[in-house]
Amino acid sequence: MKYVRKAIATFSTKLNMMINIKREQLHSHSIMKIAHRGAAGECPENTFAAFERAVELGAEYIEIDVQLTKDNHIVVIHDFTIDRTTNGKGKVKDFTYNELQKFDAGSWFSPAFKGERIPLFKEVLTKYSGKIGLLIEFKKPLNYPGIEQLVAKEISNQLFNEEEIIVQSFDLQSLKKFQSFLPKIPIGLLINYPLHKKDITRFAKHIQYLNPKWTMVNQKLMKSLHEENLKTIVWTVNTYNELQHIKRWPIDGIVTNYLEIFDNEKS
C-alpha cells in the first residue's frame, strides 16, 4: 500500500507539472490581431481608409471579403449588394468594375470619408505585400463560378509570401477548389453553429483552420480542435470583456472591429 501511495503521489506531481507548463504556454501564446474589414469600427469597412488605419493600429492581418464584378474583376466588399456601403443600389455582380468606381463607399459612414471607393483586390495585394497579412474570405462563392482560380492567380502574380495569406469561407468546397491551385496557403472553414466531434474530424482532413463565432468557443470545442491539430481564428470580438473571455483559450487569432481593445490590456 505504501508503494501504491508513493506511485500515486509521483504521478500527481508529474500531472501538476504538466498542467502548469500548459498554463504557461497558454499565457505566453501569441494571438494574431486581425482587423475586421480593416479598422471597421473607425472607418468605412473594406476601404483603403480602413486598411491604412488597421496598419497604424498594429494589426497583423486585415480581414477582407472578395466578390466578382460583371466583367470578372475581383473587388473587396462584404455585402452581395452595394446598397448598405455605397450611395448606389444593386448587386455587385451586375456592375462592371468601372461602373462600381462611380459610387461613394465612404460617406455612409461619415462625411470625412467622402470619396472612398470599392477597392480592387489586385490593388490591395500590391499595396500590402510584405507589410501586413491578409485573411481573405470568399463571399457567396456559388454566385461567382471560378472566383477561386482568379483569386489564386492574383495572389501568385503579386508574389505574396504564403505566410501572409489565409483564405476562409463558410463554403468548404470553395476552399478545397482554391487550395487545389495554391496548396501551400492555409484555408479556414467559418462556423456559426454547434459542431459534433465527428464533423470536426471530417473537416480536419481538408482544412488547417476552423474559425468559429466567438460565442461558440468552449472547452469541448477547443479540445476537439487541438486533438485534430487545427488552428483557430475567432470572430468577431469587439469589447474588452469579450477579449478577456476568449483569451482564456489557446486560440491563434482574434478578429475585431476595434483594435484598441488590445491596447486596453496594457493600460
Buried (B, 14 or more C-beta within 10 A) or exposed (E): EEEEEEEEEEEEEEEEEEEEEEEEEEEEEEBBBBBBBBBBBBBBBBBBBBBBBBBEBEBBBBBBBBBBBBEEBBBBBBBEBBEEBBBBEBBBBEBEBEBBEEBBBBBBBEEEBBEBBBBBBBEBBEBBBEEBBBBBBBBBBEEBEEBBBBBBEBBEEBEBEEEBBBBBBBBBEBBEBBBEBBEEBBBBBBBEEEBEEEBBBEBBEEBBBBBBBBEEBEEEBBEBBEEBEBBBBBBBBBEBEBBEBBBEBBBBBBBBBBBEBBEEEEE
